[in-house]
């Protein structure tokens, strides 16, 4: 009896767009993934400028937003994974963000 392994190739991200309620990622195989922005709270709370400041990482296997310290993998999006950040971590990040914004005003 032989076991055959099927290799699944995960496409790369080629472009990213973040709207008020949706993250969309264009893939190298021609598909576009749309997920609710609510899946990624840091993106939801980011400014428009911060949302636009992304770069592809690992040859398009992931996306990084430096301003908000967010990384999202294409594989995770394809599997329907939401942010794995804990509520307490997000709450701390949000409080730090609000504190920084208040000190620069």
C-alpha distances in whole Angstrom, upper triangle without the diagonal:
4,7,10,13,16,19,22,26,29,32,35,38,41,44,45,47,49,51,53,50,47,45,43,41,41,37,36,34,37,37,39,38,41,41,44,46,47,43,45,48,49,49,51,54,54,57,56,57,54,51,52,52,48,46,42,40,37,38,38,35,38,41,44,48,50,53,51,48,45,42,39,36,35,31,33,35,32,31,34,35,39,41,40,43,45,48,50,49,50,53,54,53,55,58,58,58,61,63,62,63,67,68,67,70
4,6,10,13,16,19,22,25,28,31,35,38,40,42,44,46,48,50,47,44,42,40,38,37,34,33,31,34,34,36,36,39,39,42,44,44,41,42,46,47,46,48,51,51,54,53,53,51,48,49,48,45,43,39,37,34,34,34,32,35,38,41,44,47,50,48,45,42,39,36,33,31,28,30,32,29,28,32,33,36,38,37,41,43,46,48,46,47,51,51,50,53,56,55,55,58,60,60,61,64,65,65,67
4,6,10,13,16,19,22,25,28,31,34,37,38,41,42,45,47,44,41,38,37,34,34,31,30,28,31,31,33,32,35,35,38,40,41,37,38,42,43,42,44,47,47,50,49,50,47,45,45,45,41,39,36,34,31,31,31,28,31,35,37,41,43,46,44,42,39,35,33,29,28,25,27,29,26,24,28,29,33,34,33,37,39,42,44,43,44,47,48,47,49,52,52,52,55,56,56,57,60,61,61,63
4,6,10,13,16,19,22,25,28,31,34,35,38,40,42,44,42,38,36,34,32,31,27,26,24,28,27,30,29,33,33,36,38,39,35,37,40,41,40,42,45,45,48,47,47,45,42,43,42,39,37,33,31,28,28,28,26,29,32,35,39,41,44,42,40,37,33,31,27,25,22,25,26,23,23,26,27,31,33,32,36,38,41,43,42,42,46,47,46,48,51,50,50,53,55,54,55,58,60,59,61
4,6,9,13,16,19,22,25,28,31,32,35,36,39,41,38,35,33,31,28,28,24,23,22,25,25,27,26,30,30,33,35,36,32,33,37,37,37,39,42,42,44,43,44,41,39,39,39,35,33,29,28,25,25,25,22,25,29,31,35,37,40,39,36,33,30,27,23,22,19,21,23,20,19,23,24,28,30,29,33,35,38,40,38,39,42,43,42,44,47,47,46,49,51,51,52,55,56,55,57
4,6,10,13,16,19,22,25,28,29,32,33,36,38,36,32,30,28,25,24,21,20,18,22,21,24,23,26,27,30,32,33,30,31,35,35,35,37,40,39,42,41,41,39,36,36,36,33,30,27,26,23,22,22,20,23,26,29,33,35,38,37,34,31,28,25,21,19,16,19,21,17,17,21,22,26,28,28,31,34,37,39,37,37,41,42,40,42,46,45,45,48,50,49,50,53,54,53,55
4,6,10,13,16,19,22,25,26,29,31,34,36,34,30,27,26,23,22,18,17,16,19,19,22,21,25,25,29,30,32,28,29,33,33,32,34,37,37,39,38,38,36,33,33,33,29,27,23,22,19,19,19,16,20,23,26,30,32,35,34,32,29,25,22,18,17,14,17,19,16,16,20,21,24,26,26,29,32,35,37,35,35,39,40,38,40,43,43,42,45,47,46,47,50,51,51,53
4,6,9,13,16,19,21,23,26,27,30,32,30,27,24,22,19,18,15,14,13,16,16,18,17,21,22,25,27,28,25,26,29,30,29,31,34,33,36,35,35,33,30,30,30,26,24,21,20,17,17,16,14,17,20,23,27,30,32,31,29,26,22,19,16,13,11,14,15,12,13,16,18,21,23,23,27,30,33,35,33,33,36,37,36,37,41,40,39,42,45,43,44,47,49,48,50
4,6,9,13,15,18,20,23,25,28,31,29,25,22,20,17,16,12,11,10,14,14,16,16,20,21,24,26,27,24,25,28,29,27,30,32,31,34,32,32,30,28,28,27,24,21,18,17,15,14,13,11,14,18,21,24,27,30,29,27,24,20,18,14,11,10,14,14,12,13,17,18,21,23,23,26,30,32,35,32,32,36,37,34,36,39,39,38,41,43,42,42,46,47,46,48
4,7,10,13,15,16,20,21,24,27,25,22,18,16,13,13,9,9,9,12,12,13,13,16,17,21,22,24,21,21,25,25,23,26,29,28,30,29,29,27,24,24,24,20,18,15,14,12,12,10,8,11,14,18,21,24,27,26,24,20,17,14,10,8,7,10,11,9,11,14,15,18,19,20,23,27,29,32,29,29,32,33,31,32,36,35,34,37,39,38,38,42,43,42,44
4,7,9,12,14,17,19,22,25,24,20,17,14,11,10,6,6,6,9,9,11,11,15,17,20,21,24,21,21,25,24,23,25,28,27,28,27,27,25,22,22,22,18,16,13,13,12,10,8,7,10,13,17,20,23,26,25,23,20,17,14,11,8,8,12,11,10,13,15,16,19,20,22,24,28,30,33,30,29,33,34,31,32,36,35,34,36,39,37,37,41,42,41,43
4,6,9,11,15,17,21,24,23,19,16,13,10,8,6,5,8,10,10,11,12,15,16,20,20,23,20,20,23,22,20,23,26,24,26,24,24,22,19,19,18,15,13,9,10,9,7,5,5,8,10,14,17,19,22,22,21,18,15,12,10,7,9,12,11,11,14,16,17,19,19,21,23,27,29,31,29,27,31,32,29,30,34,33,31,34,36,35,35,38,39,38,40
4,6,8,11,14,17,20,20,16,12,10,6,6,5,6,9,10,10,9,10,12,14,17,17,20,18,17,21,20,17,20,23,21,22,20,20,19,16,15,15,12,10,7,9,10,8,5,6,7,8,11,14,17,20,19,18,16,13,11,9,7,10,12,11,11,15,15,16,17,18,20,22,26,28,30,27,25,29,30,27,28,31,30,28,31,34,32,32,35,36,35,36
4,7,11,14,17,21,20,17,14,11,7,6,5,6,10,10,10,10,11,14,16,19,19,22,21,20,23,21,19,21,24,21,22,20,19,19,16,14,15,12,10,8,11,12,9,7,9,10,10,13,15,18,20,21,20,18,15,14,13,10,14,16,14,15,18,19,19,20,21,23,25,29,30,32,29,28,31,32,28,29,33,32,29,32,35,32,32,36,37,35,36
4,7,10,13,17,17,14,11,8,6,5,7,9,12,11,11,9,11,12,14,17,16,20,19,18,20,19,16,18,21,18,19,16,16,16,13,11,12,10,9,8,12,14,12,9,12,11,9,12,13,16,18,19,19,16,15,13,13,11,15,16,14,15,19,19,19,19,20,23,24,27,29,31,28,26,29,30,27,27,30,30,27,29,32,30,29,33,34,32,33
4,7,10,14,14,11,7,6,5,6,9,12,15,13,12,9,10,10,12,14,13,16,15,14,17,16,12,15,17,15,15,13,13,13,10,8,10,8,9,9,12,15,14,11,12,11,8,10,11,14,16,16,16,14,13,11,12,11,15,15,12,14,18,17,17,17,17,20,21,24,25,28,25,23,26,27,23,23,27,26,24,26,29,27,26,30,31,29,30
4,7,10,11,8,6,5,7,9,12,15,17,15,14,10,10,10,11,12,11,15,15,14,16,15,11,13,15,13,13,11,12,12,8,7,10,9,11,12,16,19,18,14,16,14,11,13,12,16,16,16,17,15,15,13,15,14,17,17,14,16,19,18,18,17,17,21,21,25,25,27,25,22,25,26,23,22,26,26,23,25,28,26,25,28,30,28,29
4,7,8,6,5,6,9,12,15,18,20,18,16,13,12,10,10,10,8,12,12,11,13,12,8,9,12,10,10,8,10,10,6,7,10,10,13,14,17,20,20,17,18,15,12,13,11,15,14,14,16,13,14,13,15,15,18,17,14,17,19,17,17,15,15,19,19,22,22,25,23,19,22,23,20,19,23,23,20,21,25,23,22,25,27,26,26
4,5,5,6,8,11,14,18,21,22,20,18,14,13,10,11,10,8,11,13,13,13,13,10,9,12,11,11,8,11,12,9,10,13,13,17,18,21,24,24,20,21,19,16,16,15,18,17,16,18,16,17,16,18,18,21,20,16,19,21,19,19,17,17,21,21,24,23,26,24,21,23,25,21,20,23,24,21,22,25,24,22,25,28,26,26
4,6,9,11,15,17,21,24,26,24,21,17,16,13,12,10,8,10,13,12,12,13,10,8,10,10,10,9,12,13,10,12,15,16,19,21,23,27,27,23,24,21,18,18,16,19,17,16,19,17,19,18,20,20,23,21,18,21,23,20,20,17,17,21,21,23,21,24,23,19,21,23,20,18,21,22,19,20,23,23,21,23,26,25,24
4,7,10,14,17,20,23,24,22,19,16,14,10,9,6,5,7,10,10,11,12,10,8,11,12,13,12,15,15,12,14,17,17,20,21,23,26,26,23,23,20,18,18,17,20,19,17,19,17,18,16,19,19,21,19,16,18,20,16,17,14,15,19,19,21,20,23,22,18,20,23,20,19,22,23,20,21,25,25,23,25,28,27,27
4,6,10,13,16,20,20,19,16,12,10,6,6,5,5,8,9,10,12,13,10,9,13,13,14,13,16,15,11,13,16,15,18,18,21,23,23,19,19,17,15,16,16,19,19,17,19,16,16,14,16,15,18,16,13,15,17,14,15,13,14,18,19,21,21,24,22,19,22,24,21,20,24,25,22,23,27,26,25,28,30,29,29
4,7,10,13,17,18,16,14,10,8,6,5,6,6,9,9,9,11,12,9,10,13,12,14,12,15,13,10,11,14,12,14,14,17,19,19,16,16,13,11,13,13,16,17,15,16,13,13,11,13,12,15,13,10,13,15,13,13,12,13,16,17,20,20,23,22,19,21,23,20,20,24,24,21,23,27,26,24,28,30,29,29
4,7,10,13,15,13,10,7,5,4,7,9,9,13,12,12,15,15,12,13,17,16,17,15,16,16,12,12,15,13,14,14,16,18,18,14,15,13,12,14,14,18,19,18,19,15,14,12,13,11,14,13,10,12,15,13,14,14,15,19,20,23,24,27,25,22,25,27,24,23,27,27,25,27,30,29,28,31,33,31,32
4,6,10,12,10,8,5,5,7,9,12,12,15,14,14,17,17,14,16,19,17,19,17,17,16,13,13,14,12,12,11,13,15,14,11,11,10,9,13,14,17,19,18,18,15,13,11,11,8,12,12,9,10,14,13,14,15,16,19,20,24,25,28,25,23,26,28,25,25,29,28,26,28,31,30,29,33,34,33,34
4,7,9,7,6,4,7,9,12,15,16,19,18,18,21,21,17,19,22,21,21,19,20,19,16,15,16,14,13,12,14,16,14,10,12,12,12,15,16,20,22,21,21,18,16,14,13,10,13,14,11,12,16,16,17,18,19,22,24,27,29,31,29,27,30,31,28,29,32,32,29,32,35,33,32,36,37,36,37
4,5,6,5,6,8,11,14,17,18,21,19,19,23,22,20,22,25,23,24,22,23,22,18,18,19,15,14,12,14,14,12,9,10,11,12,16,18,21,23,23,22,19,17,14,12,9,11,13,11,10,14,15,17,18,20,22,25,28,30,32,30,28,32,33,30,30,34,34,31,34,37,35,35,38,40,38,39
4,6,7,9,11,15,17,21,22,25,23,23,26,26,23,25,28,26,27,25,25,24,21,20,21,17,15,13,14,14,11,9,10,13,14,18,20,23,26,26,25,22,19,16,14,11,13,16,14,13,17,18,20,22,23,25,27,31,33,35,33,31,35,36,33,34,37,36,34,37,40,38,37,41,42,40,42
4,6,9,11,15,18,21,23,26,24,24,28,28,25,27,30,29,30,28,28,27,24,23,24,21,19,16,18,17,14,12,13,15,17,21,23,26,29,28,27,24,21,18,16,12,13,16,15,13,16,18,20,22,24,26,29,32,34,37,35,33,37,38,35,36,39,39,37,39,42,41,40,44,45,43,45
4,7,10,13,17,20,22,25,23,24,27,27,24,26,29,28,28,26,27,26,23,22,23,20,19,17,19,19,17,14,15,17,17,21,23,26,28,28,28,25,22,19,17,14,15,18,15,14,17,18,21,23,24,27,29,33,34,37,35,33,37,38,35,35,39,39,36,39,42,40,39,43,44,43,44
4,7,10,13,17,18,21,20,21,24,25,22,23,27,26,27,24,25,25,21,21,22,20,19,17,19,19,17,14,14,16,16,20,22,25,27,26,26,23,20,17,15,12,13,15,12,11,14,15,18,19,22,24,27,30,31,34,32,30,34,35,33,33,37,37,34,37,40,38,37,41,43,41,42
4,7,10,13,15,18,17,18,21,21,18,20,23,22,23,21,22,21,18,17,19,17,17,15,18,19,17,14,14,14,14,18,19,23,24,23,24,20,18,15,14,11,13,14,11,10,14,14,16,17,19,22,24,28,29,32,30,28,31,32,30,30,33,33,31,33,36,35,34,37,39,38,39
4,7,10,12,15,13,14,18,19,16,17,21,20,22,20,22,20,17,17,19,16,17,15,17,18,18,14,14,13,13,17,18,22,23,21,21,18,16,13,12,9,11,11,8,8,11,10,12,13,16,19,21,24,25,28,27,24,28,29,27,27,31,31,29,31,34,33,32,36,37,36,37
4,7,9,12,11,13,16,17,14,14,18,18,19,18,20,19,15,16,19,17,18,17,19,21,20,17,16,15,14,17,18,21,22,20,21,17,16,13,14,12,13,13,9,10,12,10,12,12,15,18,20,23,23,27,25,23,26,28,25,25,29,29,27,28,32,31,30,33,35,34,35
4,6,8,7,9,12,14,12,12,16,16,18,17,20,18,15,17,19,17,18,18,19,21,21,18,17,15,14,16,17,20,21,19,19,16,15,12,13,12,13,11,8,10,11,8,10,9,11,15,17,19,20,23,22,19,22,25,22,22,26,26,24,26,29,29,28,31,33,33,33
4,5,6,8,10,13,10,9,13,14,16,16,19,17,14,17,19,18,20,20,21,24,24,21,20,17,16,17,17,20,20,18,19,16,16,13,15,15,16,14,11,13,14,10,11,9,11,15,16,18,18,21,20,17,20,23,20,19,23,24,22,23,27,27,26,29,31,31,31
4,5,6,7,9,7,6,10,11,13,13,16,14,11,14,16,15,18,18,20,22,23,20,19,16,14,15,14,17,17,14,16,13,14,12,15,15,17,14,12,15,16,13,12,10,10,14,14,17,16,19,18,15,17,20,17,16,20,21,19,20,23,23,22,25,27,27,27
4,5,6,9,8,6,9,12,14,15,18,16,14,17,19,18,20,21,22,25,26,23,21,19,17,17,16,19,18,15,16,14,15,14,16,17,18,15,13,16,16,13,12,9,9,12,13,14,13,17,16,13,15,18,16,15,18,20,18,19,22,23,22,24,27,27,27
4,6,9,9,8,12,13,16,17,19,17,14,17,19,17,19,19,20,22,23,20,18,16,15,15,15,18,18,15,15,12,13,11,13,14,15,11,10,13,13,9,8,5,6,9,10,12,12,16,15,12,15,18,16,16,19,21,19,21,24,24,24,26,29,29,29
4,6,6,6,9,10,14,15,16,14,12,15,16,14,16,17,18,20,22,19,17,14,13,12,12,15,14,11,12,9,10,9,12,14,15,12,11,15,15,12,10,7,5,9,9,11,12,14,13,10,13,15,13,13,17,17,16,18,21,21,20,23,25,25,26
4,5,5,6,9,12,14,16,13,12,16,16,16,18,20,20,23,25,22,21,17,15,14,13,15,14,10,12,10,12,12,15,17,19,16,15,18,18,15,13,10,8,10,9,11,10,12,11,8,10,12,10,10,13,14,13,14,18,18,18,20,22,23,23
4,5,5,6,10,12,13,10,10,13,13,13,16,17,18,21,23,21,20,16,14,12,10,11,10,7,8,7,10,11,15,17,19,16,16,20,20,17,15,12,9,12,10,12,11,13,11,8,10,11,8,8,12,12,10,13,15,15,15,18,20,20,21
4,5,5,8,9,11,8,7,10,11,11,14,16,17,20,22,19,18,15,12,11,9,11,10,8,10,8,10,11,14,16,18,16,14,18,19,17,15,12,10,13,12,15,15,17,15,11,14,15,12,11,15,15,13,15,18,17,16,20,22,21,22
4,6,8,10,12,10,9,12,14,14,18,19,21,24,25,22,22,18,15,15,12,15,13,11,13,11,14,14,17,18,21,18,16,20,20,17,16,13,12,15,14,15,14,17,15,12,13,16,13,11,15,16,13,14,18,18,16,19,22,21,22
4,7,9,12,10,9,13,14,15,18,21,22,25,27,24,24,20,17,16,13,14,12,9,12,12,15,16,19,21,23,21,19,23,24,21,19,15,14,16,14,16,14,16,14,11,12,13,11,8,12,13,10,11,14,14,13,15,18,18,18
4,7,8,6,6,10,10,12,15,18,20,23,24,22,22,18,15,13,10,11,9,7,11,10,14,15,18,20,23,21,19,23,24,21,20,17,15,17,16,18,17,18,16,13,14,15,12,10,13,13,10,11,15,13,12,15,17,16,17
4,5,5,6,9,10,12,16,19,21,25,26,23,24,21,17,15,12,13,10,10,13,13,16,18,21,22,25,23,22,25,27,24,23,20,18,21,19,21,20,21,19,16,17,18,15,13,16,15,12,12,16,14,12,15,17,15,16
4,5,5,6,9,11,15,18,21,24,25,22,23,20,16,15,12,14,11,12,15,15,17,18,21,22,25,23,21,25,26,24,23,21,19,23,21,24,23,24,22,19,21,21,18,16,19,19,15,16,19,17,15,19,20,18,18
4,5,5,6,10,13,17,19,23,23,21,23,20,16,14,11,12,9,11,14,14,17,18,21,22,25,24,23,26,28,26,25,22,21,24,22,25,24,25,23,20,22,22,18,17,20,19,15,17,19,17,15,18,19,17,18
4,5,5,8,11,15,17,21,21,19,20,17,13,11,7,8,6,7,10,11,13,15,18,20,23,21,20,24,25,23,22,20,18,20,19,21,21,22,19,17,19,19,15,14,17,16,13,15,17,15,14,17,19,16,18
4,6,7,11,13,16,19,20,17,18,15,11,10,7,10,8,9,11,10,12,13,16,17,20,19,17,20,22,20,19,17,16,19,18,21,21,22,20,17,19,20,16,16,19,18,15,17,20,18,17,20,22,20,21
4,6,9,12,15,19,19,16,18,15,12,11,8,10,10,11,13,13,14,14,17,18,21,20,19,22,24,22,22,20,19,22,21,24,25,26,23,21,23,23,20,19,22,21,18,20,23,20,19,23,24,21,22
4,7,11,13,17,17,15,17,14,10,9,6,7,7,9,11,11,12,14,16,18,21,20,19,22,24,23,22,20,19,21,20,24,24,25,22,20,22,22,18,19,22,20,17,20,22,19,18,22,23,20,22
4,7,10,13,14,12,13,10,7,6,5,7,9,10,10,9,9,11,13,14,17,17,16,19,21,21,19,18,17,19,19,22,23,25,21,20,22,22,19,19,23,21,18,21,23,21,21,25,25,23,25
4,6,10,10,9,11,9,6,5,7,8,11,12,12,11,10,11,12,13,16,17,16,19,21,21,20,19,18,20,20,24,25,27,23,22,25,25,21,22,25,24,21,25,26,24,24,28,28,26,28
4,7,7,5,7,6,5,6,9,11,14,15,14,12,10,10,10,10,14,15,14,16,19,19,18,19,18,20,20,24,26,27,24,23,26,26,23,24,28,26,24,27,29,27,27,31,31,30,32
4,5,5,6,5,6,7,10,11,15,15,13,12,9,10,9,10,13,14,15,17,19,19,18,19,17,19,19,23,25,27,23,23,26,26,23,25,28,26,24,28,29,27,28,32,32,30,33
4,5,5,6,8,10,14,15,18,19,16,14,11,11,9,10,12,14,15,16,18,20,19,20,19,19,21,24,27,28,25,25,28,28,25,27,30,29,27,31,32,30,31,35,35,34,36
4,6,8,10,12,15,17,20,21,18,17,14,13,11,11,13,16,16,17,19,21,20,22,21,22,24,27,30,31,28,27,31,31,28,30,33,31,30,33,35,33,33,37,37,36,38
4,5,7,10,13,16,19,19,17,15,12,11,9,8,11,13,13,14,16,18,18,19,19,20,22,26,28,30,26,26,29,29,26,28,31,30,28,31,33,31,32,35,36,34,36
4,7,10,14,16,19,19,17,14,10,9,6,6,7,10,11,11,13,15,15,16,16,17,19,23,26,27,25,24,28,28,25,27,30,29,28,31,33,31,32,36,36,35,37
4,7,10,13,16,15,13,10,7,6,4,6,8,9,10,12,14,14,13,14,13,15,16,20,23,24,21,20,24,24,21,23,27,25,24,27,29,28,28,32,33,31,34
4,7,10,13,12,11,8,6,5,6,8,11,11,11,13,16,16,14,14,13,15,16,20,22,23,20,19,22,23,19,21,24,23,21,24,26,25,25,29,29,28,30
4,6,9,9,7,6,5,7,9,11,14,14,14,17,18,18,16,15,13,15,15,19,20,21,18,17,20,20,17,18,21,20,18,21,23,21,22,25,26,25,27
4,6,6,6,5,6,9,12,14,17,16,16,19,21,20,18,16,14,16,15,18,19,20,17,15,18,18,14,16,19,17,15,18,20,18,18,22,23,21,23
4,6,5,7,9,12,15,17,20,19,19,22,24,23,21,19,16,18,16,19,20,21,17,16,19,17,14,15,18,16,14,17,19,16,17,21,21,19,22
4,6,8,11,14,17,20,22,21,21,24,26,24,22,20,17,19,17,19,20,20,16,15,17,16,12,13,15,13,11,14,15,13,13,17,17,16,18
4,6,9,12,16,18,21,19,19,22,23,21,19,16,13,15,13,15,16,16,13,11,13,13,9,10,13,11,9,13,14,13,13,17,17,17,19
4,7,10,14,17,19,17,18,21,22,21,18,16,12,13,12,14,16,16,12,11,14,13,10,12,15,13,12,15,17,15,16,20,20,19,22
4,7,10,13,15,13,14,17,18,17,14,12,9,11,10,13,15,16,12,11,15,14,11,13,16,15,14,17,19,18,18,22,23,22,24
4,7,10,12,11,11,15,15,15,13,12,9,11,11,15,17,18,15,14,18,18,15,17,20,19,18,21,23,21,22,26,26,26,28
4,7,9,7,8,11,12,12,10,9,8,10,11,15,17,19,16,15,19,20,17,19,22,21,20,23,25,24,25,28,29,29,31
4,5,5,6,9,10,11,9,10,10,12,14,17,20,22,19,19,22,23,21,22,26,25,24,27,29,28,29,32,33,32,34
4,5,5,6,9,10,10,12,13,14,17,20,23,25,23,22,25,26,24,25,29,28,27,29,32,31,31,34,36,35,36
4,5,5,6,9,9,11,13,14,17,20,23,25,23,22,26,27,25,26,30,30,29,31,34,33,33,37,38,37,39
4,5,5,6,5,8,9,10,13,17,19,22,20,19,23,24,22,23,27,27,26,29,31,31,31,34,36,35,37
4,5,5,6,8,10,12,15,18,20,23,21,20,23,25,23,23,27,27,26,28,31,30,30,34,35,35,36
4,5,8,11,13,15,18,21,23,26,24,23,27,28,26,27,31,31,30,32,35,34,34,37,39,38,40
4,6,9,12,13,17,19,21,24,23,22,26,27,26,27,30,31,30,32,35,35,35,38,40,39,41
4,6,10,12,15,17,19,22,21,20,23,25,24,24,28,29,27,30,32,32,32,35,37,37,38
4,7,8,11,14,16,19,18,17,20,22,21,21,25,26,25,27,30,30,30,33,35,35,36
4,6,9,11,13,16,15,13,17,19,17,18,21,22,21,24,26,26,27,29,31,31,33
4,5,8,10,13,11,10,14,15,14,15,18,19,18,21,23,23,24,26,28,28,30
4,6,9,12,10,10,14,15,14,16,19,19,19,22,24,24,25,28,29,30,31
4,7,8,6,7,10,11,10,12,15,16,16,18,20,21,22,24,26,27,28
4,5,5,6,9,10,11,12,14,15,16,18,20,21,23,24,26,27,29
4,5,5,6,9,10,10,12,14,15,16,18,20,21,22,24,26,27
4,5,5,6,9,10,10,12,14,15,16,18,20,21,23,24,26
4,5,5,6,9,10,11,12,14,15,17,18,20,21,23,25
4,5,5,6,9,10,10,12,14,15,16,18,20,21,23
4,5,5,6,9,10,11,12,14,15,16,18,20,21
4,5,5,6,9,10,10,12,14,15,17,19,20
4,6,5,6,9,10,11,12,14,15,17,19
4,5,5,6,9,10,10,12,14,15,17
4,5,5,6,9,10,11,12,14,16
4,6,5,6,9,10,11,12,14
4,5,5,6,9,10,11,13
4,5,5,6,9,10,11
4,5,5,6,9,10
4,5,5,6,9
4,6,5,6
4,6,5
4,6
4
